Amino acid sequence: MGVLNAVLSLQEFRCANPTVPLADCARLLAYGLANRSGFDYPEALHLNQVIPDCCNASNCSRRSRLQNLIEQVIRADDQPSWAMLIPKGRRYVETYLRDSNSLHCLQCAGLYEKPLPQDIAEWWLRLANLARSVEDTKRAQTGMRGEQLTVISEKERLRSAGHPDLLPECVSIEDNTLGYDVTSFDIVAGQPSDLFIEVKACSSRPLRFFVSRGEWRTATEMRERFLFHIWDLSNTGQGPMVITPDELSVHLPTDRGEGVWKTVEVTL
């Protein structure tokens, strides 16, 4: 964090002193009050060589500048090894990093803020796409759009049911291996109970989506508390098609002999 703080400090100093050479800025700051803060100006100058212009002046908020800087570090050729875990969800990154300085940097940048703001969700998706193929990236972006629509739809449903205090949450950013994307609430006899939603977003016709073995296992385990939301992204005004596990089961294969299905395509 000392290196990142030094970079941010240099950015701020250069805003006020744009004509002063970067090395001189670092020396002036190192011998001033900032020297007591543990800011690592030599390493900040080295980082500026790896990521050119990262120390240049910026008018963004400190939080945004820190997020941008971390993204630049991850995008660099010598990106940290833990960056490959990002597609699996930010919870995986947190578990791997534990109490490390790297995790502290992510937390200081607001990247573990809850409830999850849209700009933070987009940051994690953008970085996850670095480790995906072009086709996987398009699929992830389509899926995220569907998840956003489900959260909006569920908020409105709960508000109409007299429970505006109950907030659905997109959890796929936290962990992309849960078997569902959104947690929400069902109202049973006036009382809320947990609801788990797997979201499928379709951007072409005929509408089609894929169900993995893991998603179906989760759906059958949670049966009464599980729903599929199918979104037609060409006509989101109609809301999602809501399908229960029992309704979907007639479209899925069964294992026979030595054959075990892994993923199935469903066409509507």
C-alpha positions in Angstrom: 0.0 0.0 0.0 3.0 2.3 0.6 3.8 2.2 -3.1 0.2 3.0 -4.2 0.0 5.8 -1.7 3.2 7.2 -3.0 1.8 7.1 -6.6 -1.4 8.9 -5.5 0.7 11.5 -3.6 2.8 12.1 -6.7 -0.4 12.5 -8.8 -1.7 15.1 -6.4 1.6 17.0 -6.2 1.9 17.1 -10.0 -1.6 18.6 -10.2 -0.3 21.6 -8.3 3.2 21.5 -9.9 2.9 20.2 -13.4 6.3 21.5 -14.6 8.4 19.9 -11.9 10.1 16.7 -13.1 8.8 13.5 -11.6 12.0 12.6 -9.8 12.2 16.0 -8.2 8.5 15.7 -7.1 9.4 12.4 -5.3 12.4 13.9 -3.6 10.4 16.9 -2.4 7.7 14.7 -1.0 10.1 12.2 0.6 11.7 15.0 2.6 8.4 16.5 3.6 5.7 15.4 6.0 4.8 12.5 3.6 8.1 10.9 4.6 6.5 10.0 8.0 3.7 8.1 6.3 5.8 5.2 5.0 5.2 6.1 1.4 7.6 4.3 -0.9 8.6 6.9 -3.5 11.6 5.0 -5.0 9.2 2.0 -5.8 6.6 4.5 -7.1 9.2 5.8 -9.6 10.0 2.2 -10.6 6.3 1.5 -11.1 6.1 4.5 -13.3 8.7 2.8 -15.6 6.7 -0.4 -15.7 3.4 1.4 -16.2 4.3 4.7 -18.0 2.5 7.8 -16.9 0.8 6.1 -13.9 2.2 9.0 -11.7 0.8 11.7 -14.0 -1.7 14.2 -12.6 -5.3 13.1 -12.3 -8.5 14.9 -11.2 -10.5 11.8 -10.3 -11.4 11.0 -6.7 -8.8 9.2 -4.6 -10.9 6.0 -4.6 -11.2 6.1 -8.4 -7.5 6.7 -8.9 -6.7 3.8 -6.6 -9.0 1.5 -8.5 -7.5 2.6 -11.8 -4.0 2.1 -10.5 -4.7 -1.4 -9.3 -6.3 -2.2 -12.6 -3.2 -0.9 -14.4 -0.9 -3.1 -12.2 -3.1 -6.2 -12.9 -3.0 -5.5 -16.7 0.8 -5.1 -16.7 2.9 -7.9 -18.2 3.9 -9.0 -14.7 0.4 -9.1 -13.3 0.0 -10.8 -9.9 -0.7 -14.6 -9.9 -3.9 -14.1 -8.0 -5.4 -12.2 -10.9 -6.2 -15.5 -12.5 -8.7 -16.2 -9.7 -10.8 -13.2 -10.5 -13.2 -15.0 -12.9 -14.2 -17.3 -10.1 -15.3 -14.4 -7.9 -13.9 -11.8 -5.6 -14.5 -14.1 -2.6 -11.9 -16.5 -4.0 -9.4 -13.6 -4.3 -10.1 -12.6 -0.7 -9.6 -16.2 0.6 -6.4 -16.6 -1.4 -5.0 -13.2 -0.2 -6.2 -13.5 3.3 -4.7 -10.7 5.5 -2.0 -9.7 2.9 -1.0 -6.3 1.8 -2.6 -6.9 -1.6 -6.0 -7.6 0.0 -5.6 -4.4 2.0 -5.0 -2.5 -1.2 -8.2 -3.9 -2.7 -10.2 -3.0 0.4 -8.8 0.5 0.5 -9.9 1.0 -3.1 -13.5 0.1 -2.1 -13.5 -3.0 -4.2 -15.0 -5.1 -1.4 -17.8 -2.6 -0.7 -21.2 -4.0 0.3 -23.9 -3.8 -1.0 -22.1 -4.1 -4.3 -22.2 -0.8 -6.3 -22.6 -1.1 -10.0 -19.2 0.5 -10.8 -17.5 -2.0 -8.5 -19.3 -4.9 -10.2 -18.1 -3.6 -13.6 -14.5 -3.3 -12.3 -14.4 -7.0 -11.3 -16.1 -8.1 -14.5 -13.6 -6.0 -16.6 -10.7 -7.6 -14.8 -12.2 -11.1 -15.0 -12.5 -10.7 -18.8 -8.7 -10.4 -19.0 -8.5 -14.2 -18.3 -11.4 -15.2 -20.6 -11.6 -15.8 -24.3 -13.5 -13.3 -26.5 -16.5 -15.6 -26.6 -16.5 -16.1 -22.8 -16.2 -12.4 -22.3 -19.3 -11.7 -24.5 -21.2 -14.4 -22.5 -20.1 -13.0 -19.2 -21.3 -9.5 -20.2 -24.7 -10.9 -21.4 -25.0 -12.8 -18.1 -24.2 -9.7 -16.0 -26.9 -7.8 -17.8 -29.5 -10.4 -17.0 -28.4 -10.5 -13.4 -28.8 -6.7 -13.1 -32.3 -7.0 -14.6 -33.2 -9.7 -12.1 -32.0 -7.6 -9.1 -34.1 -4.6 -10.4 -37.1 -6.9 -11.0 -36.9 -8.5 -7.6 -36.6 -5.1 -5.8 -39.8 -4.0 -7.5 -41.6 -7.3 -6.7 -40.6 -7.1 -3.0 -41.5 -3.4 -2.8 -45.0 -4.1 -4.3 -45.4 -6.9 -1.7 -44.8 -4.4 1.0 -41.2 -5.3 1.8 -39.0 -2.5 0.4 -36.5 -3.3 3.2 -35.7 -6.7 1.7 -32.8 -6.3 -0.8 -31.9 -8.9 -3.4 -28.2 -9.3 -4.1 -26.1 -10.4 -7.0 -23.7 -12.9 -5.5 -22.0 -14.2 -8.7 -19.4 -11.5 -8.3 -18.5 -12.9 -4.9 -18.5 -16.5 -6.0 -19.2 -17.7 -9.6 -19.4 -21.4 -8.6 -22.4 -21.3 -6.2 -24.9 -22.6 -8.8 -27.1 -19.5 -8.6 -26.5 -15.8 -9.4 -28.9 -13.8 -7.2 -30.3 -14.2 -3.7 -33.7 -12.8 -2.9 -36.7 -13.5 -0.8 -40.0 -15.2 -1.1 -43.0 -14.1 1.0 -44.7 -17.1 2.6 -47.6 -16.4 5.0 -46.4 -12.8 5.3 -42.9 -13.9 6.3 -39.7 -13.7 4.1 -37.8 -16.8 3.3 -34.6 -17.2 1.2 -34.9 -17.5 -2.5 -32.1 -18.4 -4.9 -32.2 -17.5 -8.6 -30.1 -18.7 -11.5 -30.2 -16.1 -14.3 -30.0 -16.9 -18.0 -29.9 -14.1 -20.5 -30.5 -14.6 -24.2 -29.5 -12.1 -26.8 -30.5 -14.0 -30.0 -33.4 -16.0 -31.3 -34.5 -18.7 -30.8 -34.0 -18.1 -27.1 -31.6 -20.7 -25.8 -29.6 -21.1 -22.6 -27.3 -23.7 -21.0 -27.7 -25.5 -17.7 -24.7 -27.1 -16.1 -24.7 -30.2 -13.9 -23.6 -28.1 -10.9 -26.4 -25.6 -11.4 -29.0 -28.4 -11.7 -27.7 -30.1 -8.6 -28.1 -26.9 -6.7 -31.6 -26.3 -8.1 -32.7 -29.8 -7.1 -31.3 -29.5 -3.6 -33.0 -26.2 -3.0 -36.1 -27.1 -5.1 -38.8 -25.1 -3.3 -36.5 -22.1 -2.8 -35.0 -22.0 -6.3 -36.0 -20.3 -9.5 -34.6 -19.8 -13.0 -35.0 -16.3 -14.5 -34.8 -16.3 -18.3 -34.4 -12.9 -19.9 -34.9 -12.0 -23.5 -32.6 -9.1 -23.8 -34.3 -7.9 -27.0 -37.5 -7.3 -25.0 -36.7 -6.7 -21.3 -40.0 -4.8 -20.8 -41.9 -8.1 -20.4 -39.8 -9.1 -17.4 -38.2 -12.5 -17.0 -39.7 -15.9 -17.8 -39.7 -17.6 -14.4 -39.2 -21.3 -14.4 -39.2 -23.7 -11.4 -36.9 -26.7 -11.2 -39.9 -29.0 -11.7 -40.9 -27.2 -14.9 -37.4 -27.3 -16.2 -36.8 -31.0 -15.4 -38.9 -32.3 -18.3 -36.3 -30.6 -20.7 -33.3 -32.2 -19.2 -31.6 -35.5 -19.9 -31.1 -38.4 -17.5 -28.0 -40.4 -16.9 -28.0 -43.9 -18.5 -25.5 -46.7 -18.4 -22.0 -45.1 -18.2 -23.2 -41.8 -19.6 -23.3 -38.7 -17.4 -24.5 -35.4 -18.8 -22.4 -32.2 -17.9 -24.2 -29.4 -19.7 -27.4 -29.2 -21.6 -28.8 -26.6 -24.1 -32.4 -25.7 -23.7 -34.2 -23.9 -26.6 -37.4 -22.0 -26.0 
